[in-house]
Amino acid sequence: MKDAKNSQKDAYALILDAIDVGVYRPGDRLVESELAERFGVSRTPIREALQRLETQSLLVRDGRSLIVASLNHNQLAELYVVRGELEGLAARLAARHATDEEINVLRAMVEEDRALLGDPSGMSRANRRFHKQVHLASHNVFLVQQLDLVHRSMALMATTSLAAEGRGEKALEEHAAIVEAIADHDGDRAYQALKSHISTAFEARLRLDATSFANEL
């Protein structure tokens, strides 16, 4: 029973990670047999993982097939509202609870990530890592769990806002401001800095989507 549970967990994590890094994108069809072969997992845990992802609305039905879900404009806006509030709260709590070591790690991430400017995919992965570290620095397990759910839904976006021209450099400046507010133990400033960061990212995404739509006309 333990092995079966581990296989199910592994299959779920493998598929989720593949969606998160863009191996499977919104609209892609997920086939049980193909997934089992790709990940070297039997079909039963794959089937159970797909059912779990469907209940979380990360996959949707298209006839008898399951496809990776996509977010419409209203859902995107709603997601950013929730993300802004929860991320802001994480920053506020991090300003209260983060250790010196956690702050040093956040500062190091900002500096290391400068080497990724011009690489939207690399910046996107680094951005997720940075935000996860802020979440952990909040020292609130329930908040971290909710933010994990929000960030899973973020994987349903076909593109990253960091692909917008100049967004990568601006995002790093915003990350640095968030870290310094946390380091100063200024909860209000940390909250506002992170919430503003999310708002700016949303605006960049809307501009990117509008440009993409215009190019299709």
N, C-alpha and C positions, 0 to 999 in steps of 0.2 A: 504493500500500500504506500509505503514511504517513497519507493522508487517511482511509482506512478504519479504521486503528487509532485515530486521533483521534476519529472519529465514534463508535466503539465505546466509547471511554473517556468521551466526553461523554454518551452515552446512559445508560451505567451511573451516572455521577455525577448526572445529572438525575433518574433514577428513585430513586436512593438518597436524594438531598436531599428529594424529594417525600415519601418515607416518613418521613424524619427530622423534617420539619416538620408531619407529620400530614395532608398532602393525601390520602395513602393510608394507611389504618389497618389493624390486624390484622383479617383476614377479608375485606378488599376484594379483588375480582377484578381482575387486571391484564390488559387486552386489548391485544394487540400493535398492532392498527390504531389504536385510540384513543390509545395512548401515542405512536405515530408522529405522529399529527395534533396532539396537545397540544404536543409538544416540537419539532415541525418537523424530525424526523429520519427517515430512511428505515427501512423495516421490518427490514432485515437487521441493522443495529447494535442495534436495539431487541431483536430476537430473541436476539442474542448476549449482550446485557446481562442479559436475563431468565434465560438459562441460567446465567450467572455468579452472579447473585443466588440462584438455586436451589441451586447447589453450596455456597453460603455459608449455606444454611438460612434465608435471609431471606424466601424464597418457598417455598411447598409446593404439591404437586399436589392438586387436588380434581377428580377425573375427568380431563378433558382441559384443565382450566383451571389457571392459576397464581394463587394468592391470597397476600396478605401473611401471613406466619406469625404466630402468637401464642405467648406463653410460658405454660406451666402453672405451678402453684405451685412445684414442685420445680425447674424450670428457672430460675425467677425467683430462688429462693434460691441456686442454684449460681452464677448470674451475679453476684449481689451479693458472694458469697464471693471470686470471682476478681477482681472489680472492686476490692474493698476492699484486697486484697493488692497488686495492681498499682498502684493509685492511691497507696497508702501508700509504696510503693517510689519512685514518681515524686516524691513530696514529700520523701522522705529525700535523693534525689539532687539535687533542686532546692536543698535547704538547703546542699548542698556546692558546686553549680556555678552557681546563678543569679547573673546579673550585677546590679549596682545598678539598671540600667535595667529589667530584667525584674521586679525586685521593685517598682519604682515603678509599673509597668504593672498589676501585680496589685493593689496598693493602690488605684490609681485605679479599677479595675474594681469593687471592693467599694463604693466611695463612689458611683460612677455608678449602680450597680444598685439603690441605695436608692430611686431614682425609679420603679422598676418594681414596688415592693410593691403588691399588690392586682391584679397582672396576671400570672396563672400562666403564660400562654404566653410573655410577654416575659421573665419570670424564668427559664423553662426554657431559652430561647435564650441568655440571659446566663450561666446556670449552665454550659452546655456550653462557652461561650467561656472562662469562668474556668478550668474544668478542663483544657481544651486548652492554655491558657497555662502551667499548672503542668506538664503533660506536657512541653511544649517546654523549659521551664526545667530539666528533668532532664538535658538535653543527652545523651540516650541514644536514638538513632534506633530501635533495636530495641524498646525499651520503648514508644516512641511508636506504633510500628506495631501492637503487640499491643493497646494501649489503644484505638487506632482501631477494631480489630475488636470489642472489647468494647462500645464506644459505638455501633457500628452495631446490635448486638443490642439495646441499650437503646431503640432506635427502635421496637422491636416491642411496647412497652408502650403500652396504650391511653390512659393518663393519666399526668400528672406528679405526683410526690409533693409538688411545690410548690403543688399545688391544695389541700392539707390546710390547715385553718385555723391561722394563726400560723406555718406552716412557712417561708414566705419570709423573714420577719424573723430567725428562728432560723438559717436557712441562711446568711444574710449574716454573722451573728455567728461562725458556724463558719468561714466563709471568711476572715474577718479574723484569727481565731486561727491558721489555717493559714499565712497570709501572714507574720504576725509570727514564727512559728517558723522559717519559711524565712529571713526577714530576720536572725534571730539565729544562723543557721547551726547550728541545733539539729536534727540529723537525726532523732533518736529522737522528739522532741516533734512534729516535722512529720509523721512517719509516724503516730504515734498520733492526732494531730489530724485528719488526713485519713481515716484508717481509721474513727475514731469518727463522723466526718461521714457517711460512706457507710452505716454501721450505723444511724444515726439516720434517714437518708433511707429506708432499707429498712423500718424500723419504721413510719414515716409512711405509706409506700405500703401496707403490710399493713393498717393501720387504715383507710385510704381504701378499699381493696378490700373490706374486711369491711363497711364502712358501705354501700357500693354494693350488695353482695350482699344485705344485710338489707333494703334499700329495694325490691329486686326481689321479695321474698317476699310 
